[in-house]
């Protein structure tokens, strides 16, 4: 897939140094893979789930569910734009903000 920016992965690796290897592995796998649909992507990333507050946004669990990656994915165009990489607790807080319409 064409990952629009590597920066979110680099920044998250600084914030979560213990998860750096898992983040960089995810980046590498995404970069060399092509997924025509969410079902195809689930074959590689079983944790892939729809982020219900935004259309075409998806959630991936990383590092044994320690981190969550939220991304806008265009499967037909084979593009991914990472919006957030956060811990599980931060993800829950972010979901509350989206639910309330703050974001």
ChimeraX commands (.cxc) that place a marker at each C-alpha (Angstrom):
marker #1 position 0.00,0.00,0.00 radius 0.5
marker #1 position 1.06,3.56,-0.48 radius 0.5
marker #1 position 1.51,4.93,3.05 radius 0.5
marker #1 position 1.10,8.70,2.81 radius 0.5
marker #1 position 3.59,9.40,5.61 radius 0.5
marker #1 position 6.03,7.41,7.72 radius 0.5
marker #1 position 6.07,10.22,10.30 radius 0.5
marker #1 position 3.23,8.86,12.52 radius 0.5
marker #1 position 5.17,5.61,12.93 radius 0.5
marker #1 position 8.39,7.45,13.78 radius 0.5
marker #1 position 6.65,9.75,16.27 radius 0.5
marker #1 position 4.81,6.84,17.90 radius 0.5
marker #1 position 8.09,4.92,18.21 radius 0.5
marker #1 position 9.48,7.87,20.20 radius 0.5
marker #1 position 6.44,7.98,22.48 radius 0.5
marker #1 position 6.25,4.18,22.85 radius 0.5
marker #1 position 9.90,3.00,22.59 radius 0.5
marker #1 position 9.05,-0.50,23.84 radius 0.5
marker #1 position 6.72,-0.95,20.85 radius 0.5
marker #1 position 9.14,0.44,18.24 radius 0.5
marker #1 position 9.86,-2.94,16.61 radius 0.5
marker #1 position 6.16,-3.78,16.29 radius 0.5
marker #1 position 5.41,-0.36,14.79 radius 0.5
marker #1 position 8.21,-0.61,12.23 radius 0.5
marker #1 position 7.17,-4.18,11.36 radius 0.5
marker #1 position 3.62,-2.95,10.75 radius 0.5
marker #1 position 4.94,-0.13,8.56 radius 0.5
marker #1 position 7.03,-2.56,6.48 radius 0.5
marker #1 position 4.20,-5.05,6.00 radius 0.5
marker #1 position 1.74,-2.32,5.00 radius 0.5
marker #1 position 4.23,-0.76,2.59 radius 0.5
marker #1 position 4.85,-3.95,0.61 radius 0.5
marker #1 position 1.29,-5.30,0.68 radius 0.5
marker #1 position -1.70,-4.69,-1.54 radius 0.5
marker #1 position -5.21,-5.18,-0.21 radius 0.5
marker #1 position -8.21,-4.82,-2.52 radius 0.5
marker #1 position -10.71,-4.99,0.33 radius 0.5
marker #1 position -11.03,-5.07,4.12 radius 0.5
marker #1 position -11.59,-8.84,3.90 radius 0.5
marker #1 position -8.23,-9.29,2.17 radius 0.5
marker #1 position -6.53,-7.12,4.78 radius 0.5
marker #1 position -8.11,-9.15,7.60 radius 0.5
marker #1 position -6.32,-12.24,6.28 radius 0.5
marker #1 position -3.06,-10.56,7.33 radius 0.5
marker #1 position -4.36,-8.34,10.15 radius 0.5
marker #1 position -7.11,-10.26,11.94 radius 0.5
marker #1 position -7.67,-7.33,14.32 radius 0.5
marker #1 position -8.75,-4.96,11.52 radius 0.5
marker #1 position -12.00,-3.29,12.53 radius 0.5
marker #1 position -14.10,-0.42,11.27 radius 0.5
marker #1 position -13.75,2.82,13.24 radius 0.5
marker #1 position -17.45,3.49,13.57 radius 0.5
marker #1 position -17.19,7.26,14.01 radius 0.5
marker #1 position -15.65,8.00,10.59 radius 0.5
marker #1 position -16.35,6.56,7.16 radius 0.5
marker #1 position -13.46,4.57,5.65 radius 0.5
marker #1 position -11.43,4.79,8.87 radius 0.5
marker #1 position -10.07,1.52,10.22 radius 0.5
marker #1 position -8.41,0.34,13.43 radius 0.5
marker #1 position -5.48,-2.07,13.75 radius 0.5
marker #1 position -4.20,-3.52,17.01 radius 0.5
marker #1 position -0.42,-3.47,17.27 radius 0.5
marker #1 position 2.10,-4.93,19.70 radius 0.5
marker #1 position -0.21,-7.44,21.30 radius 0.5
marker #1 position -3.09,-4.96,21.54 radius 0.5
marker #1 position -0.93,-2.44,23.41 radius 0.5
marker #1 position -1.34,0.15,20.65 radius 0.5
marker #1 position -4.05,1.05,18.19 radius 0.5
marker #1 position -3.49,2.50,14.74 radius 0.5
marker #1 position -6.40,4.46,13.29 radius 0.5
marker #1 position -6.11,5.03,9.56 radius 0.5
marker #1 position -8.11,6.25,6.59 radius 0.5
marker #1 position -7.78,3.48,4.03 radius 0.5
marker #1 position -8.70,3.68,0.35 radius 0.5
marker #1 position -8.58,0.06,-0.74 radius 0.5
marker #1 position -9.28,0.65,-4.45 radius 0.5
marker #1 position -6.53,3.28,-4.69 radius 0.5
marker #1 position -4.31,1.22,-2.38 radius 0.5
marker #1 position -3.60,4.20,-0.07 radius 0.5
marker #1 position -3.41,4.48,3.69 radius 0.5
marker #1 position -3.23,7.67,5.73 radius 0.5
marker #1 position -2.48,7.08,9.41 radius 0.5
marker #1 position -4.52,9.43,11.58 radius 0.5
marker #1 position -3.60,8.28,15.10 radius 0.5
marker #1 position -1.32,5.80,16.85 radius 0.5
marker #1 position -2.20,5.53,20.52 radius 0.5
marker #1 position -2.37,3.32,23.56 radius 0.5
marker #1 position -5.55,1.42,24.32 radius 0.5
marker #1 position -6.48,3.90,27.09 radius 0.5
marker #1 position -5.87,6.89,24.80 radius 0.5
marker #1 position -7.96,5.19,22.13 radius 0.5
marker #1 position -10.89,4.93,24.55 radius 0.5
marker #1 position -10.61,8.66,25.35 radius 0.5
marker #1 position -10.44,9.53,21.66 radius 0.5
marker #1 position -13.55,7.46,20.94 radius 0.5
marker #1 position -15.45,9.39,23.61 radius 0.5
marker #1 position -14.49,12.66,21.90 radius 0.5
marker #1 position -15.65,11.38,18.50 radius 0.5
marker #1 position -18.86,10.06,20.05 radius 0.5
marker #1 position -19.63,13.50,21.53 radius 0.5
marker #1 position -18.83,15.19,18.22 radius 0.5
marker #1 position -15.88,17.12,19.67 radius 0.5
marker #1 position -13.62,15.84,16.85 radius 0.5
marker link #1:1,2 radius 0.2
marker link #1:2,3 radius 0.2
marker link #1:3,4 radius 0.2
marker link #1:4,5 radius 0.2
marker link #1:5,6 radius 0.2
marker link #1:6,7 radius 0.2
marker link #1:7,8 radius 0.2
marker link #1:8,9 radius 0.2
marker link #1:9,10 radius 0.2
marker link #1:10,11 radius 0.2
marker link #1:11,12 radius 0.2
marker link #1:12,13 radius 0.2
marker link #1:13,14 radius 0.2
marker link #1:14,15 radius 0.2
marker link #1:15,16 radius 0.2
marker link #1:16,17 radius 0.2
marker link #1:17,18 radius 0.2
marker link #1:18,19 radius 0.2
marker link #1:19,20 radius 0.2
marker link #1:20,21 radius 0.2
marker link #1:21,22 radius 0.2
marker link #1:22,23 radius 0.2
marker link #1:23,24 radius 0.2
marker link #1:24,25 radius 0.2
marker link #1:25,26 radius 0.2
marker link #1:26,27 radius 0.2
marker link #1:27,28 radius 0.2
marker link #1:28,29 radius 0.2
marker link #1:29,30 radius 0.2
marker link #1:30,31 radius 0.2
marker link #1:31,32 radius 0.2
marker link #1:32,33 radius 0.2
marker link #1:33,34 radius 0.2
marker link #1:34,35 radius 0.2
marker link #1:35,36 radius 0.2
marker link #1:36,37 radius 0.2
marker link #1:37,38 radius 0.2
marker link #1:38,39 radius 0.2
marker link #1:39,40 radius 0.2
marker link #1:40,41 radius 0.2
marker link #1:41,42 radius 0.2
marker link #1:42,43 radius 0.2
marker link #1:43,44 radius 0.2
marker link #1:44,45 radius 0.2
marker link #1:45,46 radius 0.2
marker link #1:46,47 radius 0.2
marker link #1:47,48 radius 0.2
marker link #1:48,49 radius 0.2
marker link #1:49,50 radius 0.2
marker link #1:50,51 radius 0.2
marker link #1:51,52 radius 0.2
marker link #1:52,53 radius 0.2
marker link #1:53,54 radius 0.2
marker link #1:54,55 radius 0.2
marker link #1:55,56 radius 0.2
marker link #1:56,57 radius 0.2
marker link #1:57,58 radius 0.2
marker link #1:58,59 radius 0.2
marker link #1:59,60 radius 0.2
marker link #1:60,61 radius 0.2
marker link #1:61,62 radius 0.2
marker link #1:62,63 radius 0.2
marker link #1:63,64 radius 0.2
marker link #1:64,65 radius 0.2
marker link #1:65,66 radius 0.2
marker link #1:66,67 radius 0.2
marker link #1:67,68 radius 0.2
marker link #1:68,69 radius 0.2
marker link #1:69,70 radius 0.2
marker link #1:70,71 radius 0.2
marker link #1:71,72 radius 0.2
marker link #1:72,73 radius 0.2
marker link #1:73,74 radius 0.2
marker link #1:74,75 radius 0.2
marker link #1:75,76 radius 0.2
marker link #1:76,77 radius 0.2
marker link #1:77,78 radius 0.2
marker link #1:78,79 radius 0.2
marker link #1:79,80 radius 0.2
marker link #1:80,81 radius 0.2
marker link #1:81,82 radius 0.2
marker link #1:82,83 radius 0.2
marker link #1:83,84 radius 0.2
marker link #1:84,85 radius 0.2
marker link #1:85,86 radius 0.2
marker link #1:86,87 radius 0.2
marker link #1:87,88 radius 0.2
marker link #1:88,89 radius 0.2
marker link #1:89,90 radius 0.2
marker link #1:90,91 radius 0.2
marker link #1:91,92 radius 0.2
marker link #1:92,93 radius 0.2
marker link #1:93,94 radius 0.2
marker link #1:94,95 radius 0.2
marker link #1:95,96 radius 0.2
marker link #1:96,97 radius 0.2
marker link #1:97,98 radius 0.2
marker link #1:98,99 radius 0.2
marker link #1:99,100 radius 0.2
marker link #1:100,101 radius 0.2
marker link #1:101,102 radius 0.2
marker link #1:102,103 radius 0.2
view
